[in-house]
């Protein structure tokens, strides 16, 4: 293999490039990024960078300049010609490859309609800069649309700035961070209210009101209008795979389907893996990360790091010697003084058991079971307790929830429902 192209310069792409060099690849290495910035870590964006405790320089990915790559910055990929093994770029250039790593990550989901000035999304450094510029410029009435991880983290950071910012968090479902299931979403809601955030739960946003071309209010489904000098839309992410449409790769739910060894599957019933293309990070729909219902997409920092490293290793080894992806999903976030950690796939369970602490307490561990077997666990301010759950999941020892001593906790926690929790930390 003489030439490898990595498309995407986030965590997964950088880890892949590092892994290629660490594994002895001395050929031509090209990294393509649609951002002009040097590679940086995304989890701090909605927390420390918004809060002002860390700068852009503080979150640069260490080592990104040290693996001898040709960098193409500020120009994204717009097409893939698999037959000729070429990546087409937005400026008309074409980059040939012998091996290809797909690690383009995701984009913030835009509001489905026109929006006035002052309505933002947050995914990258430029978004955070625009957000802070608005707040530093005097915006005090802020509405955050969406109480997933990004929305909750932003609300926490903004209300904690000490600038008198008044934050309203709107969520059409009944609880913030609902994908965590159990009592943890209620704990987060209590902490948010205590911090001064106004929660509008169970009602959606219908649109934005403008005055002089700039946002002045946010209309809700219940007919009310929230005053707003700034609005942040945090309604999820969209995999950055539009450029792969027509490439012949399988793209279920907009992600790239890959086998257990991270080789991209081709479209069609057979779904044959392409031995020259591997996938890593938010864009992957991986056969190795699955519940009983099928593959589960992840947007976790740890997943991007682990897949990037293994994807590069397997690309060099080839399909015959490639290893399966066996990483146990994990993520953490912090908001309103709470440190929340998860292992496994808690959102895929059908029963939640409070195994330490009390339901609704700010120190709690909740285990998620599916048909009696452990599928994940979530903790609040007890993160070290999850090491044992991670080991059980890694070893395939799900264990069975005992009936004695868990009925009350299970009833209080309820079923988790929903999909697996993504890393609202923008991993």
SULVENCOR-V662308 format. One record per residue. N is the residue number from 0. SS is DSSP state (H for helix, E for strand, C for the rest). Layout:
BEGIN
n:ss
N:SS
N:SS
END
This chain:
BEGIN
n:ss
0:C
1:C
2:E
3:E
4:E
5:E
6:E
7:C
8:C
9:C
10:H
11:H
12:H
13:H
14:H
15:H
16:H
17:H
18:H
19:H
20:H
21:H
22:C
23:C
24:C
25:C
26:C
27:E
28:E
29:E
30:E
31:E
32:E
33:C
34:C
35:C
36:C
37:C
38:C
39:E
40:C
41:C
42:C
43:C
44:H
45:H
46:H
47:H
48:H
49:H
50:H
51:C
52:C
53:C
54:C
55:C
56:H
57:H
58:H
59:E
60:C
61:C
62:C
63:C
64:C
65:C
66:C
67:C
68:C
69:E
70:E
71:E
72:E
73:C
74:C
75:C
76:E
77:E
78:E
79:E
80:E
81:C
82:C
83:C
84:C
85:E
86:E
87:E
88:E
89:C
90:C
91:C
92:C
93:E
94:E
95:E
96:C
97:C
98:E
99:E
100:E
101:E
102:C
103:C
104:C
105:E
106:E
107:E
108:C
109:C
110:C
111:C
112:C
113:C
114:C
115:C
116:E
117:C
118:E
119:E
120:C
121:C
122:C
123:C
124:H
125:H
126:H
127:H
128:H
129:H
130:H
131:H
132:H
133:H
134:H
135:H
136:C
137:C
138:C
139:C
140:E
141:E
142:E
143:E
144:E
145:C
146:C
147:C
148:H
149:H
150:H
151:H
152:H
153:H
154:H
155:H
156:H
157:H
158:H
159:C
160:C
161:C
162:C
163:C
164:C
165:E
166:E
167:E
168:E
169:E
170:E
171:C
172:C
173:C
174:C
175:C
176:C
177:H
178:H
179:H
180:C
181:C
182:C
183:H
184:H
185:H
186:H
187:H
188:H
189:H
190:H
191:H
192:H
193:H
194:H
195:C
196:C
197:E
198:E
199:E
200:E
201:C
202:C
203:C
204:E
205:E
206:E
207:E
208:E
209:E
210:E
211:C
212:C
213:E
214:E
215:E
216:E
217:E
218:E
219:E
220:C
221:C
222:C
223:C
224:E
225:E
226:E
227:C
228:C
229:E
230:E
231:E
232:E
233:C
234:C
235:C
236:E
237:E
238:E
239:C
240:C
241:H
242:H
243:H
244:C
245:C
246:C
247:C
248:E
249:C
250:C
251:H
252:H
253:H
254:C
255:E
256:E
257:E
258:C
259:C
260:C
261:C
262:E
263:E
264:E
265:E
266:C
267:C
268:C
269:C
270:C
271:C
272:E
273:E
274:E
275:E
276:E
277:E
278:E
279:C
280:H
281:H
282:H
283:E
284:E
285:E
286:C
287:C
288:C
289:E
290:E
291:C
292:C
293:E
294:E
295:C
296:C
297:C
298:C
299:C
300:H
301:H
302:H
303:H
304:H
305:H
306:H
307:H
308:H
309:H
310:H
311:H
312:H
313:H
314:H
315:H
316:H
317:C
318:C
319:C
320:C
321:C
322:C
323:C
324:C
325:C
326:C
327:C
328:C
329:E
330:E
331:E
332:E
333:E
334:E
335:C
336:C
337:E
338:E
339:E
340:E
341:E
342:E
343:E
344:C
345:H
346:H
347:H
348:C
349:C
350:E
351:E
352:E
353:E
354:E
355:E
356:E
357:C
358:C
359:C
360:C
361:C
362:C
363:E
364:E
365:E
366:E
367:E
368:E
369:E
370:C
371:C
372:E
373:E
374:E
375:E
376:E
377:E
378:E
379:E
380:C
381:C
382:H
383:H
384:H
385:H
386:H
387:H
388:H
389:H
390:H
391:H
392:H
393:H
394:C
395:C
396:C
397:C
398:C
399:E
400:C
401:C
402:C
403:C
404:C
405:C
406:H
407:H
408:H
409:H
410:H
411:H
412:H
413:C
414:C
415:C
416:C
417:C
418:C
419:C
420:C
421:C
422:C
423:C
424:C
425:C
426:C
END
